[in-house]
Amino acid sequence: MTSLAIMEKATQYELRLADRMSRLGTETAFEVLNKARALERQGKEVVHLEIGEPDFDTPSNVVDAAVDALHKGWTHYGPSAGLPELRQAIAEDVSRSRSVKVTSDEVVVVPGGKPIIFFSLLALADVGDEVIYPNPGFPIYESMIRYLGAKAVPIRLHEEKDFGLDVNELAALINDRTKLIILNSPQNPTGGVLSRQDIRDIADAIGDRNIMVLSDEIYSRLIFEGEHHSIIAQPGFQERTILLDGFSKTYAMTGWRMGYGVMRPDLATHLTRLMTNSNSCTASFTQIAGVEALRGDQSSVEHMRTEFQRRRDAFVAGLNRIKGFSCRMPKGAFYVFPNITKTGWKSKKLADALLDEAGVACLSGTSFGDYGEGYLRFSVANSQENLTKALDHIDQWTKRYL
Ligand SMILES: Cc1ncc(COP(=O)(O)O)c(C=O)c1O
C-alpha cells in the first residue's frame, strides 16, 4: 500500500483520543530545534542556543565502562529499581553531597530525570489535588500536573530576587488541598539558585504539614557562586522529599537516559512498580557506566563547570551591551534569561524573529509559563565562537529593527 493510500484509509476513522491528551503540554525546545533544522536544510545558518544539553562528549572513562559492560553481557533485564551497585553508589554520593544519611532502598534509578517527575506525580497527585510549581519553570511540571487532572498552582519567580520565590507568596498558596510542592535549584530557565536561607524559609512555610516536596536538583553540580543546598537536609524533610538528580547534565549523558529519585522506601516501592509497568528497568550496561561516573575521576565535571562559567560571563556581558536587553548573572545551570521588555517586543515574537532573521535559536520565556513573558532563554552550552557569533547577529538585528 502506498503511503497516500494508508493516509486515505486512516482518515476514514476519527482519531478518538483520551480527553487527557488535550491537557498534555510539551517542551518547546524540541519544537524550536526542529524548526531551526528545517531552516538549515534550506541553507540558512543557525546558532543553536535553544536546547539544554552540554555540548561536551560523555567522559571517556564512562564510555569505556559502558562498552566493557556490553562485552561482559550486561545486556539483560535488571531489577526495576536499578542495579544494587548503582543504587548503593547513588546513596553514598547523595549522603555525602547533601549531608544526609541515605540508604540504597531509598533510591530508584529511571531512564532520565523526567520519569521521576512523571512517576512522582502519578503516584501522589489525584484529580483535584493542588501542586505548586515554579513559574517560569521547566514546562514538563505544568504539563504533567494538568495531564493527571490535578490543579497546577504556579509560584512566581521574581527577577529582582535573582529569580527566587517570595516565601510569603508561597505560604499564601499552601492549603489543605496542596499535595506536592516542586522546587528546582539550580533553576531552568533562569539559572537561579536557592540559598541556605531560602531553603530554610521554604521549609518554615511548609512547617509540619503533610506535603511532599519534589526537589529537582538535576543541575546540582553546575553552581558558579555559593554552594548547592537541598531541602532534604532540613530537619523533618527527608521523609517528605523526593530528590531528583541524574547523569544527563553533570556527566554530559543526555542521550543515555539515566536519572534517579531519592525518597522514603515506602514511596520508592510504588515508583518501582511504576517502572515495572512502564520501562521494566533502566538499561543495564548504562547503569554499570553510571557507577563509574559517580565513583571515577570527577575532573571532567569540574572542567565543564568552569567552561560554562567562562561562557556565561562573556555572554551575559555581551547581552548587556545590546539595545533593549538587560541580563542578571545566573548563579547556576547553563542558561541565561535576559529581560527584553525594553525592546518593546513580546517574547515569542522576538524569539521567532531572532531565529528567522538573525539565525539565532533561543526560547521565548513564555515557553516556561506565563510569568516568563518579557524574557528569553539562551543556553550557553555552545562554543565560545558560536556564542560570540550569536551576540553579533542579535546586535546587528536590534540595530536594524529597534
Ligand atoms: C529542570 C530539569 N529537570 C529535569 C530535566 C530532565 O532531565 P533528563 O534529560 O535527564 O530527563 C531537565 C532537562 O532539561 C531540566 O531542565
The ligand as an SDF file (V2000), in Angstrom:
LIG
                    3D

 16 16  0  0  0  0  0  0  0  0999 V2000
   14.8870   21.2540   35.4860 C   0  0  0  0  0  0  0  0  0  0  0  0
   15.0100   19.9910   34.7160 C   0  0  0  0  0  0  0  0  0  0  0  0
   14.5740   18.8480   35.2610 N   0  0  0  0  0  0  0  0  0  0  0  0
   14.6570   17.6800   34.6100 C   0  0  0  0  0  0  0  0  0  0  0  0
   15.1760   17.6180   33.3310 C   0  0  0  0  0  0  0  0  0  0  0  0
   15.1660   16.2960   32.6120 C   0  0  0  0  0  0  0  0  0  0  0  0
   16.3960   15.7040   32.5350 O   0  0  0  0  0  0  0  0  0  0  0  0
   16.5910   14.3590   31.6920 P   0  0  0  0  0  0  0  0  0  0  0  0
   17.0570   14.7480   30.3450 O   0  0  0  0  0  0  0  0  0  0  0  0
   17.6280   13.6020   32.4830 O   0  0  0  0  0  0  0  0  0  0  0  0
   15.2880   13.6310   31.6560 O   0  0  0  0  0  0  0  0  0  0  0  0
   15.6430   18.7810   32.7120 C   0  0  0  0  0  0  0  0  0  0  0  0
   16.1660   18.7360   31.3330 C   0  0  0  0  0  0  0  0  0  0  0  0
   16.2930   19.7260   30.6310 O   0  0  0  0  0  0  0  0  0  0  0  0
   15.5540   20.0050   33.4160 C   0  0  0  0  0  0  0  0  0  0  0  0
   15.9720   21.1610   32.8820 O   0  0  0  0  0  0  0  0  0  0  0  0
  1  2  1  0
  2  3  1  0
  2 15  2  0
  3  4  2  0
  4  5  1  0
  5  6  1  0
  5 12  2  0
  6  7  1  0
  7  8  1  0
  8  9  2  0
  8 10  1  0
  8 11  1  0
 12 13  1  0
 12 15  1  0
 13 14  2  0
 15 16  1  0
M  END
$$$$
